[in-house]
Amino acid sequence: MIETCLLEKRNCYGNDRYFPKCDKSRQLLHLMGKNSFASWELQRVRDLGYIIQPYSWSVDENSTEPAYTRNPWD
């Protein structure tokens, strides 16, 4: 079974940080004793077999629900 982690990218004081948007990513961060991932830590998460999925709050005209976008980090 493929596990995915939904993360939201934010810029904090000039550094890119990745914040959890699902239970799996929250559990990983809880084990690490942190509240967000640094960009270099994402490669370690991928090495564990997780797929990193970008998450953003893009809202279309007909819905106010959060939507998944394909590649918001580019």
Number of C-alpha atoms within 10 A of each C-alpha: 4 6 11 15 21 20 21 19 19 14 9 9 7 7 10 14 17 22 19 20 16 13 11 15 24 19 12 17 16 12 9 11 9 10 14 22 21 13 13 8 12 15 12 11 16 13 10 10 12 17 15 16 16 18 23 18 12 13 12 10 5 6 9 10 10 12 13 15 13 11 10 13 11 4
